[in-house]
Amino acid sequence: MSATRGAPAESGRPAAAGPPGGMRGHRMGPMGGAGMPVEKALDFRGSGKRFVQSLRPERRWIAVIGALSVFSVTLAVLGPKVLGSATNVIFAGVVGARLPAGTTVDGAVAGLRAQGQDGLADMLSAMPGVVPGQGVDFTRLGLILLSVLAIYLGSSLFSYLQGLITTYVVQRTTFRLRADVEAKLGRLPLSYFDKRTRGEILSRVTNDIDNVSQTLQQTMSQLINAVLTVAGVLVMMVWISPLLAVVALVTVPLSGVVAALIAKRSQPQFVKQWRVTGQLNGHIEEMYTAHALVKVFGQQESAIRTFHTENDDLYEASFRAQFVSGIIQPAMMSIANVTYVAIAVIGGLRVASGAMTLGDVQAFIQYSRQFTMPISQVASMANLLQSGVASVERVFELLDAEEQSPDPQEPERIASVRGRVTFEDVSFRYLPDTPLIDGLSLVAEPGRTVAIVGPTGAGKTTLVNLIMRFYELDGGRITLDGIDTARMTRDELRSKIGMVLQDTWLFDGTIEANIAYGGGDPAHVDHAAVVAAAEATYVDRFVRALPNGYDTVVDDEGGTVSVGEKQLITIARAFLANPAILILDEATSSVDTRTEVLVQQAMNALRVGRTSFVIAHRLSTIRGADVILVMEDGQIVEQGSHDALMAAGGAYARLYASQFEAAAVEI
C-alpha cells in the first residue's frame, strides 16, 4: 500500500474547536474535537501487581539476582559482627596492658570488687581475650581485619554482578514493553488516534516507558537488597541483644505509618504530573508542526500563553509530587536518629553492667544503621515507585485500549484482482447518535474512474476510508470482485490499493527511499524502477536539478522541496506500487496550475486499467471521469458523466457554476 502516513483528512466528521493559537483542534486523526481521554483513578496496587507479572519471562534471571543479593547481603551483614571482634581485641589489649603481669582476670575482678568497684569488675569479667600484662594481639587483629576486607570485597563483587544482571533484565523488559506498544499501535483502530493528540500518544510511547525503565533500574535490586538486609540484620540484632532489637523494632511501625501517610498525599500529584506532561508535549508538537501557520495568523503570543499555562501546571504538579514525597526520607532519618540515640545509651549501660561487650555494642549500632538505612531507602524510593506506577498505568491504558476487529482466521484471497468495487446498503457513523452514511449502494466497474464531489462534510473521504477498512461498517458490506472485504485480511486488501492523500507525508530519508517505499522494502527496490516512476509523474524533472539528485535528504517539513513537489513524490510512490485500485484524495490540492496539468497527465496514465476513486474540489480535474458521484449528507444525490450532470442542472451543475461563475455579493 502506498498511502502516506497518518489519517486522511475527513471533511465529513465533527469539527474540532480550540482556542486561538493553541490549535487544540489539530489532531493525529480526523476527529480532533473528541479531546483528551478522561483521567482514570490510579490503582497503585493493581497496576504494580500487573507490572510485576509482566516480569515473568525474566524469572530465571530474577532468581539469579535474588541469589546474588543473598550472598552480597549475607556477607555485608557478617561484616559488623566480625569487625566487632576486632574492637574487642583492641579493647582487651588496652585493658590487659594495665593489669599486672602474672595475675589472672579472676584475681583482678576479685580485687576490683574488694575495692567496691563492682561496675568495672562486671565489665572486666564479661570482656573476652584479656591477658594481664599483655597488650594488643596485632597478629589476631590483622587476621580479623583481613577477614573483614575479604568479606566486604566479596559483598561488593556479588553486588556488582547483581547490578549488571539487573540492567540486562530491565533493558529486556523495556524492550518487550516498547515492542508490545508498537504492536498495539498497529492493532488500534483509526478512531483511537482521532481522539488523542499526537503528542499525548508519543508521551506514552516515549516519556512514560522511559520513566518505567528508570524506575525499574533504580528500584529493582535495591528493593531486593532492602528486604534481605532488614531480615538478615534483624536476625543478627536478636542474636546479639534481644532487648536492643526490641528498641530498634519499635520504630518500624511508626516509620511505616509516616511513609504511608505521605505517599498517599503525593500519589495524585504524580498522576497529574504525567498527564500534564502528555498535554504539554501535545501542545509543543502542534506548535512545532504548525509554526508557519501560527506566525501567519499572528498567534505567537496566544501559543506562548498556552505553553506557559501548561508549563506552570506541570511545574506545580512536579514540585508538589517531589516535595511531598521528598519529605519521607527526612522523616525516616529523624526517626532513625532517635533510635540511634536510644541504642547508644542503652548499649552503653549494658556494657558498663557487663551484659554486653563493647564490640557487640559497636556491631549493634552498625546494625541499627543497616536496619534503618534500607527502610529509609525504600521510603526515598516512594517517589520513584509512585511516578513509575503512574507511568506504567498510562502505558497499560494504551495496551488495554479496544483493538480493531481481528482478521478472519480463514481469510479469502483474490488471485487476480479485476477491481470491481461494490457498496451494498452501506451504513456508517462516527458517533452512535449522528448518522453519516445510511443505505448507500454503488458499483465501480473495473478500470473505470469514479469521481466523488460534494460540499465539505458530505462524507467523501469517509467513503474511501471504508474501502480501505480504516473503519468498520455499521451495516451492509463492501465487496472487491465479489468478495466481502471484511473476509479479507487488512494487509491483503490494502496491498491491492494505492492511495495518495491530501496531506502529504515524507519520511526522514532520501527522495529515492521515499519513492521506493511504495514498492515494499526500499532497500530492495531497483533504482531504475524508482527513476521510471519519477519520470512518469514528473518528479525526475526537478530532482535532477537538486545538488544530490535522488540522494537528497528530505523529511515531513519538506526541506529543499516545495509543497507541490512533495505531493509529486507521494504520487510517484503510488505509481511505483502499481496497485489494482487507486484512491486520490485531493491529490492536486497543493500543486500549482502548471504542475497540475502535468500531474493530471501522470494520473491519467496511472489510472489506465485501474479502478480509480478520485476526490476533488476542483471540478475541472474530474471532467473526464467515467462516473461522477455527487454526495450530500452521506448520500449519493446524483451520479453520471460530466455532460449528463451538467445537462440535468442539479447539485453538480450548481457546484460547477459556483467555481466558474462570479458570485453576486450584496454590499
Secondary structure, DSSP 8 states (H G I E B T S, - for coil): ----SS----TTS------TTT-TT--SSS-GGG-S-------HHHHHHHHHHTTGGGHHHHHHHHHHHHHHHHHHHHHHHHHHHHHHHHHHHHHHHHS-TT--HHHHHHHHHHTT-HHHHHHHHH-TT--TT----HHHHHHHHHHHHHHHHHHHHHHHHHHHHHHHHHHHHHHHHHHHHHHHHHHS-HHHHHTS-HHHHHHIIIIIHHHHHHHHHHHHHHHHHHHHHHHHHHHHHHHH-HHHHHHHHHHHHHHHHHHHHHHHHHHHHHHHHHHHHHHHHHHHHHHHHTHHHHHHTT-HHHHHHHHHHHHHHHHHHHHHHHHHHHTHHHHHHHHHHHHHHHHHHHHHHHHHTTSS-HHHHHHHHHHHHHHHHHHHHHHHTHHHHHHHHHHHHHHHHHHTS-------SS----SS----EEEEEEEE-SBTTB--EEEEEEEE-TT-EEEEE-STTSSHHHHHHHHTTSS--SEEEEEETTEEGGGS-HHHHHHTEEEE-SS----SEEHHHHHHGGGSSGGGS-HHHHHHHHHHTT-HHHHTTSTTGGG-EE-TT-TTS-HHHHHHHHHHHHHHH--SEEEEESTTTTS-HHHHHHHHHHHHHHHTTSEEEEE-S-GGGGTT-SEEEEEETTEEEEEE-HHHHHHHTSHHHHHHHHHHS------
